[in-house]
Amino acid sequence: MTAVFASVAIGGTNCSVALAQSNGERFDWLGRRSFPTLESPIEVLDELVHRLACLLEESDGDELAGIGVVCGGPLDERAGLVLKPPNLPRWKAADPLSPFRTRFGVPVRLMNDANAGVLAEWAWGAAQGANDAVFVTMGTGLGAGLIVDGRLHRGASGLAGEIGHWRLAESGPRGHDKDGSFEGFCAGSGIANWAQQTALRRLQEGAPSELALDLSDLVDVSARKLGEAAAGGDTTAVELWADIGRRLGAGLSLLIDLLNPDVIVIGGIFPRQRDRLEKAMLEELGREAIAESLSACRVVPSALGDQIADYSGLAAALVGDDTTPAGRLLSGALPAPQSRRGVLAVADAGSSRGDADLSATQPQAIKHRGQQ
């Protein structure tokens, strides 16, 4: 029987589960299921467990070797708990691991989606070969995963990279429980709020935009609708995307000045709206970031694109696995033993798979079934 690994992603808008089959130095994606995020944690977890069971039934009896669960922070990875992320307000100290352990009896690991995302981009995507890398989640929420000097950086309490909480202005769209925050200006939920405010102002001025032709349209204004309006040439939407790009550049300049990374990879909204964001973002970076640090840093969209959640969950499942080259590679990116606080080891309680501190090797490719 061939070993397979499950990738589970819990998001503020959508949740998904996918299966990847180990094939020597490569992986094949076997299947994927997704659904809009349900009201309660119990409903979400029941649905994820059910859909994973269905995928396994369809996989010709492959043996499940491990499960990676990724979710936006803040998390307590040591205890395996989701600590009420801004985009999942009902997930207060929720345990997403026990239902999977009980049903499938294999190691299950919880990771912050940004931490798992930077590992995925470092292993298979746009951050390959980087010594210092940042992955910015630009989805419903906003956070950052950090690789510093070749190792994942989690911080003293596992909360490093919560850049969505940074206040970029005294007032502005609300995100991460703070007005004018990086998340408020640049995450999907904040962009929707900003677009609604902008559309309302235009209505009050007697100059409605494609975002909302009357007050009843305001409830449907979203980041997606903002993109559609801009694609249709609406000047209000185009100008707002440029404003978002400038705020994105302001936030990234702080990261560049602080960390001096080789690369910043941006996922989620950025790859889909790159043409509308990049020019203003780069102009702001040129104004705000230290020139020498900026010249050493590539700022690029995620190479894993819309599959970043699947790859992130796979990275979380593989950390600590010594049966695959990818597992050994990812284990090599763990913090040094003397600085670890048992965050990952406890998540594998009862498992014989450890968190071996192995040297990184050349990243291995992942392919889809049928791909040569």
C-alpha positions as CSV (number, residue, x, y, z in Angstrom):
1,M,0.0,0.0,0.0
2,T,1.2,3.5,-0.8
3,A,1.3,6.2,1.9
4,V,-0.8,9.3,1.4
5,F,-0.9,12.5,3.4
6,A,-3.9,14.7,4.0
7,S,-4.0,18.5,3.8
8,V,-6.7,20.2,5.7
9,A,-7.3,24.0,5.5
10,I,-9.6,25.9,7.7
11,G,-10.3,29.4,6.5
12,G,-12.6,32.3,7.2
13,T,-14.4,31.9,3.9
14,N,-13.7,28.4,2.7
15,C,-12.4,25.1,4.1
16,S,-10.8,22.2,2.2
17,V,-9.3,18.8,2.4
18,A,-6.9,17.2,-0.2
19,L,-4.9,14.0,-0.5
20,A,-1.3,13.7,-1.8
21,Q,0.3,10.3,-2.5
22,S,3.9,9.7,-1.9
23,N,5.7,8.5,-5.0
24,G,9.4,8.3,-4.1
25,E,10.8,11.8,-4.4
26,R,7.5,13.2,-5.8
27,F,3.8,13.4,-4.8
28,D,0.6,13.0,-6.8
29,W,-2.5,15.0,-5.9
30,L,-5.3,12.4,-5.7
31,G,-8.3,14.5,-4.9
32,R,-9.7,17.6,-3.2
33,R,-13.0,18.7,-1.6
34,S,-13.9,22.2,-0.4
35,F,-17.0,24.0,1.0
36,P,-17.9,27.4,2.4
37,T,-17.0,27.8,6.1
38,L,-19.9,26.7,8.2
39,E,-21.3,28.5,11.3
40,S,-19.7,26.4,14.1
41,P,-16.4,24.7,14.6
42,I,-18.2,21.4,15.2
43,E,-20.0,21.6,11.9
44,V,-16.8,22.5,10.1
45,L,-14.8,19.6,11.6
46,D,-17.5,17.1,11.1
47,E,-17.7,18.0,7.4
48,L,-13.9,17.9,7.0
49,V,-13.6,14.5,8.6
50,H,-16.5,13.2,6.5
51,R,-14.9,14.5,3.2
52,L,-11.5,13.1,4.1
53,A,-13.0,9.7,4.7
54,C,-14.7,9.9,1.3
55,L,-11.4,10.8,-0.4
56,L,-9.7,7.9,1.3
57,E,-12.4,5.5,0.1
58,E,-11.8,6.7,-3.5
59,S,-8.0,6.3,-3.3
60,D,-7.9,2.6,-3.9
61,G,-7.0,1.6,-0.3
62,D,-3.9,3.8,0.1
63,E,-2.6,4.1,3.7
64,L,-3.0,7.4,5.4
65,A,0.3,8.3,7.0
66,G,-0.4,11.8,8.4
67,I,-2.6,14.8,8.4
68,G,-1.7,18.5,8.4
69,V,-4.2,21.1,9.6
70,V,-3.6,24.8,8.8
71,C,-5.6,27.7,10.0
72,G,-5.0,31.5,10.5
73,G,-3.6,32.6,13.8
74,P,-3.5,33.2,16.6
75,L,-3.0,29.5,17.4
76,D,-1.5,27.6,20.3
77,E,0.3,24.9,18.3
78,R,1.8,23.4,21.4
79,A,-1.7,22.6,22.8
80,G,-3.2,22.1,19.3
81,L,-5.8,24.9,19.7
82,V,-7.2,27.7,17.5
83,L,-7.4,30.8,19.6
84,K,-10.2,32.9,18.1
85,P,-8.7,34.3,14.9
86,P,-10.4,37.5,13.7
87,N,-11.9,35.8,10.7
88,L,-13.1,32.8,12.8
89,P,-14.6,34.5,15.9
90,R,-16.4,31.3,17.1
91,W,-13.2,29.3,17.2
92,K,-12.3,30.3,20.8
93,A,-9.7,27.8,22.1
94,A,-11.2,25.2,19.7
95,D,-9.5,21.8,19.2
96,P,-9.4,20.9,15.5
97,L,-7.1,17.8,15.9
98,S,-9.0,15.4,18.1
99,P,-11.7,14.6,15.6
100,F,-9.1,13.6,13.0
101,R,-7.0,11.6,15.6
102,T,-10.1,9.7,16.8
103,R,-11.4,8.9,13.3
104,F,-8.1,8.1,11.5
105,G,-5.6,7.2,14.2
106,V,-2.6,8.8,12.6
107,P,-0.4,11.8,13.5
108,V,-2.1,15.1,13.1
109,R,-0.3,18.5,13.2
110,L,-1.7,22.0,13.5
111,M,0.2,24.9,12.0
112,N,-0.4,28.5,11.4
113,D,-1.3,28.9,7.7
114,A,1.3,31.5,7.2
115,N,4.1,29.3,8.8
116,A,3.0,26.4,6.7
117,G,2.7,28.6,3.7
118,V,6.3,29.9,3.9
119,L,7.5,26.3,4.3
120,A,5.5,25.3,1.2
121,E,6.8,28.1,-0.9
122,W,10.3,27.4,0.4
123,A,10.1,23.7,-0.5
124,W,8.1,23.9,-3.8
125,G,7.4,27.5,-4.8
126,A,8.7,31.0,-5.2
127,A,11.0,30.9,-2.1
128,Q,13.2,28.0,-3.1
129,G,16.8,28.6,-2.4
130,A,16.1,31.6,-0.1
131,N,17.9,31.8,3.2
132,D,15.5,34.5,4.6
133,A,12.0,34.4,3.3
134,V,8.6,35.8,4.1
135,F,5.2,34.5,3.0
136,V,2.3,36.9,3.4
137,T,-1.2,35.5,3.5
138,M,-3.5,38.0,1.8
139,G,-6.8,36.2,2.1
140,T,-9.8,36.8,4.4
141,G,-7.1,37.7,7.0
142,L,-3.5,38.7,6.8
143,G,-0.4,37.3,8.5
144,A,3.2,36.3,7.7
145,G,5.3,33.2,7.9
146,L,9.0,33.8,8.4
147,I,12.1,31.8,7.5
148,V,15.1,33.4,9.1
149,D,18.6,32.1,8.4
150,G,17.2,28.9,6.9
151,R,14.8,28.1,9.7
152,L,11.2,28.7,10.5
153,H,10.8,31.5,13.1
154,R,7.8,31.2,15.4
155,G,8.7,33.5,18.3
156,A,8.6,33.0,22.0
157,S,4.9,32.1,22.2
158,G,4.4,31.0,18.6
159,L,2.9,34.3,17.5
160,A,5.7,35.7,15.3
161,G,4.4,37.1,12.0
162,E,1.1,38.5,13.1
163,I,1.6,41.6,10.9
164,G,-2.1,42.0,10.3
165,H,-2.2,43.6,13.8
166,W,0.2,46.4,12.8
167,R,-1.5,49.8,12.8
168,L,-0.7,51.6,9.5
169,A,-2.9,54.6,10.2
170,E,-4.8,56.2,13.1
171,S,-8.1,55.4,11.4
172,G,-9.2,53.2,8.5
173,P,-10.8,49.9,7.8
174,R,-11.0,47.6,10.8
175,G,-9.0,44.3,10.8
176,H,-7.5,42.2,13.5
177,D,-9.7,44.1,16.1
178,K,-7.9,47.3,15.2
179,D,-8.9,50.3,13.1
180,G,-6.3,51.3,10.4
181,S,-4.5,47.9,10.7
182,F,-2.5,46.2,7.9
183,E,-5.2,43.5,7.9
184,G,-7.9,46.2,7.7
185,F,-6.4,47.8,4.6
186,C,-5.2,44.7,2.8
187,A,-7.1,41.5,3.8
188,G,-10.3,40.5,2.0
189,S,-12.6,41.4,4.9
190,G,-11.0,44.8,5.4
191,I,-11.0,45.5,1.6
192,A,-14.7,44.7,1.5
193,N,-15.3,47.2,4.4
194,W,-13.1,49.8,2.7
195,A,-15.0,49.3,-0.6
196,Q,-18.3,49.6,1.2
197,Q,-17.3,52.9,2.8
198,T,-16.0,54.2,-0.5
199,A,-19.2,53.2,-2.3
200,L,-21.4,54.8,0.4
201,R,-19.4,58.1,0.1
202,R,-19.9,58.1,-3.7
203,L,-23.6,57.6,-3.2
204,Q,-23.8,60.5,-0.7
205,E,-21.9,62.7,-3.2
206,G,-24.5,61.8,-5.8
207,A,-21.9,60.0,-8.0
208,P,-22.6,56.3,-7.6
209,S,-20.0,53.8,-8.9
210,E,-20.3,50.3,-10.3
211,L,-19.7,49.1,-6.7
212,A,-23.2,50.2,-5.6
213,L,-25.8,52.0,-7.7
214,D,-28.0,52.5,-4.6
215,L,-28.0,51.8,-0.9
216,S,-29.4,48.3,-1.3
217,D,-26.2,47.3,-3.2
218,L,-23.9,48.1,-0.3
219,V,-24.4,44.7,1.4
220,D,-23.1,42.9,-1.6
221,V,-19.8,44.9,-1.9
222,S,-16.8,42.6,-1.5
223,A,-13.2,42.3,-2.6
224,R,-14.4,40.1,-5.5
225,K,-16.9,42.8,-6.6
226,L,-14.2,45.4,-6.3
227,G,-12.1,43.4,-8.7
228,E,-15.0,42.9,-11.1
229,A,-15.7,46.7,-11.1
230,A,-12.1,47.5,-11.8
231,A,-12.0,45.0,-14.6
232,G,-15.0,46.9,-16.1
233,G,-13.1,50.2,-16.0
234,D,-14.9,51.7,-13.0
235,T,-12.5,54.5,-11.9
236,T,-13.5,54.4,-8.2
237,A,-12.6,50.7,-8.1
238,V,-9.3,51.2,-10.0
239,E,-8.3,54.1,-7.6
240,L,-9.2,52.0,-4.6
241,W,-7.0,49.1,-5.7
242,A,-4.1,51.6,-6.1
243,D,-4.7,52.8,-2.5
244,I,-4.7,49.2,-1.3
245,G,-1.4,48.7,-3.2
246,R,0.1,51.7,-1.4
247,R,-0.9,50.4,2.0
248,L,0.5,47.0,1.0
249,G,3.8,48.6,0.1
250,A,3.8,50.5,3.4
251,G,3.4,47.3,5.4
252,L,5.9,45.4,3.3
253,S,8.5,48.1,3.8
254,L,8.4,47.5,7.5
255,L,9.1,43.8,6.9
256,I,12.0,44.6,4.6
257,D,13.5,47.1,7.0
258,L,13.2,44.7,9.9
259,L,14.2,41.4,8.3
260,N,16.2,42.2,5.2
261,P,14.8,39.1,3.5
262,D,15.8,37.6,0.1
263,V,12.2,37.3,-1.0
264,I,8.7,38.2,0.1
265,V,6.0,35.9,-1.4
266,I,2.4,37.1,-1.4
267,G,-0.5,34.8,-1.7
268,G,-4.3,35.1,-1.9
269,I,-5.6,38.3,-3.4
270,F,-2.3,39.6,-4.7
271,P,-1.7,37.1,-7.5
272,R,-5.3,37.7,-8.7
273,Q,-5.1,41.5,-8.6
274,R,-1.4,41.9,-9.3
275,D,-1.9,44.2,-12.3
276,R,-3.9,46.6,-10.1
277,L,-1.7,46.5,-7.0
278,E,1.9,46.1,-8.0
279,K,2.7,49.5,-9.5
280,A,1.4,51.4,-6.4
281,M,3.0,48.9,-4.1
282,L,6.4,49.2,-5.7
283,E,6.2,53.0,-5.7
284,E,5.5,53.0,-1.9
285,L,8.3,50.5,-1.3
286,G,10.7,52.8,-3.1
287,R,9.6,55.7,-0.9
288,E,9.6,53.8,2.4
289,A,12.0,50.9,2.5
290,I,15.8,51.1,3.0
291,A,17.1,51.2,-0.5
292,E,19.9,48.6,0.0
293,S,17.5,46.1,1.7
294,L,14.9,46.7,-1.0
295,S,17.4,46.0,-3.8
296,A,18.2,42.6,-2.2
297,C,14.6,41.5,-1.9
298,R,12.3,40.0,-4.5
299,V,8.6,40.7,-4.0
300,V,6.7,38.1,-5.9
301,P,3.3,36.4,-6.1
302,S,2.9,32.9,-4.8
303,A,4.1,30.3,-7.2
304,L,1.6,27.8,-5.8
305,G,-1.3,30.1,-6.6
306,D,-4.8,28.9,-5.7
307,Q,-3.3,25.6,-4.4
308,I,-1.3,27.3,-1.6
309,A,-3.7,26.0,1.0
310,D,-3.3,22.4,-0.2
311,Y,0.5,22.7,-0.3
312,S,0.6,24.3,3.1
313,G,-1.4,21.5,4.7
314,L,0.8,19.0,3.0
315,A,3.9,20.8,4.4
316,A,2.4,20.6,7.9
317,A,1.7,16.9,7.5
318,L,5.2,16.2,6.3
319,V,7.1,18.1,9.0
320,G,8.7,15.4,11.2
321,D,8.3,12.6,8.6
322,D,11.6,10.9,7.7
323,T,10.2,8.6,5.1
324,T,10.2,11.1,2.2
325,P,12.8,13.6,0.9
326,A,10.2,16.4,1.3
327,G,9.7,15.5,5.0
328,R,13.4,15.5,5.6
329,L,13.7,18.9,3.9
330,L,10.9,20.5,5.9
331,S,12.2,19.0,9.1
332,G,15.5,20.7,8.4
333,A,13.7,24.1,8.5
334,L,12.5,23.6,12.1
335,P,14.0,25.9,14.8
336,A,17.2,24.5,16.3
337,P,16.5,22.1,19.2
338,Q,17.7,24.4,21.9
339,S,15.2,27.1,20.9
340,R,12.2,24.8,20.4
341,R,9.5,24.7,23.0
342,G,7.8,21.4,22.0
343,V,5.3,23.1,19.8
344,L,5.4,20.4,17.1
345,A,6.3,17.4,19.2
346,V,3.2,17.6,21.4
347,A,1.0,17.7,18.3
348,D,2.3,14.2,17.5
349,A,1.7,12.7,20.9
350,G,1.6,9.0,20.7
351,S,3.4,9.0,17.3
352,S,6.7,7.4,16.7
353,R,7.5,10.1,14.2
354,G,9.8,12.7,15.7
355,D,10.9,16.2,14.7
356,A,14.3,15.2,13.4
357,D,16.6,18.2,12.9
358,L,18.0,17.1,9.5
359,S,19.9,19.2,7.0
360,A,17.9,20.6,4.1
361,T,18.3,19.0,0.8
362,Q,17.3,20.2,-2.7
363,P,13.5,20.7,-2.8
364,Q,11.6,17.9,-4.5
365,A,8.9,18.4,-7.0
366,I,5.2,17.7,-6.6
367,K,3.2,16.6,-9.6
368,H,-0.5,16.0,-10.3
369,R,-1.6,12.5,-11.3
370,G,-1.1,12.2,-15.0
371,Q,1.6,14.9,-15.2
372,Q,4.9,13.8,-16.6
